[in-house]
Amino acid sequence: MKTKKIFSLILFFLITLLPLSTWAEVEWEIQNTLNLDSAPIDTAVSASGKWIFILTKKGKIHIYSAKGTLEDTIQAGKHVNKISLGYNENLLYLQSKKKKRVEIINIEYIKNINVAGSPFKGPKNAPVTIVVFSDFQ
């Protein structure tokens, strides 16, 4: 009889304590949608979050800015099935199970600078333009 009372008491406390536990709720929303020309296979994001690399089934790597703007594409080949980033944002590892290899490519980001209206020497149609930034005050 004593064990029955103890069991009933334990059961009572368990039942009364169960409603005290609550589940956390998660709120989420879609920030952006990137529309591709082919199904995505793999994605890599730079450590800073500045660049998003998406490998598609057609073997193309789409390079997006953090804002979701398509900046450029790289034709990697249909043999590539996985991508990952190196220790910095310039090294991209392309893995191929089919060819049993990893290709390491170095990416250089070239940014055009509008120099219209800036002072210059020499002809306007010169094949090379050198821009010198010397005074930052």
C-alpha positions as CSV (number, residue, x, y, z in Angstrom):
1,M,0.0,0.0,0.0
2,K,2.9,2.3,0.8
3,T,4.5,1.8,-2.6
4,K,1.2,2.5,-4.3
5,K,0.9,5.9,-2.5
6,I,4.5,6.8,-3.4
7,F,3.9,5.8,-7.0
8,S,0.7,7.9,-7.1
9,L,2.6,10.8,-5.6
10,I,5.4,10.6,-8.2
11,L,2.9,10.3,-11.0
12,F,1.0,13.3,-9.6
13,F,4.2,15.4,-9.7
14,L,5.1,14.3,-13.1
15,I,1.7,15.1,-14.5
16,T,1.7,18.6,-12.9
17,L,5.3,19.4,-14.1
18,L,4.8,18.4,-17.7
19,P,2.8,21.5,-18.7
20,L,5.6,23.7,-17.3
21,S,7.9,22.6,-20.1
22,T,7.4,24.7,-23.2
23,W,8.7,24.4,-26.7
24,A,10.7,27.3,-28.2
25,E,9.2,28.8,-31.3
26,V,11.3,29.8,-34.3
27,E,10.4,32.7,-36.6
28,W,11.9,32.7,-40.1
29,E,11.4,34.4,-43.4
30,I,12.9,34.0,-46.9
31,Q,15.4,36.9,-47.4
32,N,16.1,36.4,-51.1
33,T,15.6,33.8,-53.9
34,L,18.3,33.1,-56.4
35,N,16.9,31.8,-59.7
36,L,19.3,29.6,-61.6
37,D,19.5,28.3,-65.2
38,S,19.9,24.7,-63.9
39,A,19.3,22.7,-60.7
40,P,21.8,23.5,-57.9
41,I,24.2,20.7,-56.8
42,D,26.3,22.4,-54.2
43,T,26.7,25.8,-52.4
44,A,29.7,27.4,-50.7
45,V,29.7,30.8,-48.9
46,S,32.8,32.8,-48.1
47,A,33.8,33.2,-44.4
48,S,32.9,36.9,-44.6
49,G,29.6,36.2,-46.2
50,K,30.5,38.5,-49.1
51,W,30.3,35.8,-51.8
52,I,28.0,32.9,-52.5
53,F,29.1,30.2,-55.0
54,I,26.4,27.9,-56.4
55,L,27.4,24.9,-58.6
56,T,24.7,23.8,-61.0
57,K,24.0,20.5,-62.7
58,K,25.2,22.0,-66.0
59,G,28.7,22.4,-64.4
60,K,28.5,26.2,-64.1
61,I,29.4,28.1,-60.9
62,H,27.3,31.2,-60.3
63,I,29.0,33.8,-58.1
64,Y,26.6,36.0,-56.2
65,S,27.2,38.9,-53.9
66,A,25.8,38.9,-50.4
67,K,22.9,41.0,-51.7
68,G,22.0,38.3,-54.2
69,T,23.3,40.0,-57.3
70,L,24.8,37.7,-59.9
71,E,28.4,39.0,-60.3
72,D,29.9,36.3,-62.7
73,T,29.9,32.7,-63.7
74,I,32.6,30.1,-64.1
75,Q,32.2,27.1,-66.5
76,A,33.7,24.4,-64.3
77,G,32.5,21.4,-66.3
78,K,29.8,18.7,-65.7
79,H,32.4,16.4,-64.0
80,V,32.5,18.7,-61.0
81,N,30.1,17.5,-58.3
82,K,31.2,19.5,-55.1
83,I,32.7,22.9,-54.4
84,S,34.3,24.3,-51.2
85,L,36.3,27.4,-50.3
86,G,39.9,27.6,-49.1
87,Y,41.4,29.6,-46.3
88,N,40.6,32.8,-48.1
89,E,38.0,34.0,-50.5
90,N,40.2,33.5,-53.6
91,L,40.7,29.7,-53.4
92,L,37.9,27.5,-54.7
93,Y,38.2,23.7,-54.6
94,L,36.3,21.8,-57.4
95,Q,35.8,18.1,-56.6
96,S,35.2,15.5,-59.2
97,K,34.3,11.9,-58.3
98,K,34.1,11.0,-62.0
99,K,37.7,12.2,-62.8
100,K,39.0,11.3,-59.3
101,R,40.6,14.7,-58.7
102,V,40.3,18.1,-57.0
103,E,41.0,21.2,-59.0
104,I,42.1,24.3,-57.1
105,I,41.3,27.6,-58.8
106,N,42.4,31.1,-57.7
107,I,39.7,33.7,-58.3
108,E,40.7,37.3,-58.7
109,Y,38.0,39.9,-58.3
110,I,38.3,42.7,-60.8
111,K,36.4,45.9,-60.1
112,N,36.0,48.6,-62.7
113,I,36.5,52.1,-61.4
114,N,34.7,55.0,-63.2
115,V,37.4,57.6,-63.9
116,A,35.2,59.8,-66.1
117,G,35.9,63.5,-65.4
118,S,39.2,62.8,-63.7
119,P,42.4,64.6,-64.8
120,F,44.6,62.6,-67.1
121,K,47.7,62.9,-69.3
122,G,48.0,61.4,-72.8
123,P,45.5,60.4,-75.4
124,K,42.0,59.4,-74.3
125,N,42.1,56.2,-76.3
126,A,45.4,54.9,-74.8
127,P,45.5,51.1,-74.6
128,V,46.6,51.2,-70.9
129,T,45.2,53.4,-68.1
130,I,47.2,53.8,-64.9
131,V,45.3,55.3,-62.0
132,V,47.4,56.6,-59.0
133,F,45.7,57.2,-55.7
134,S,48.2,59.4,-53.8
135,D,46.3,61.8,-51.6
136,F,43.7,60.4,-49.2
137,Q,43.0,63.5,-47.2
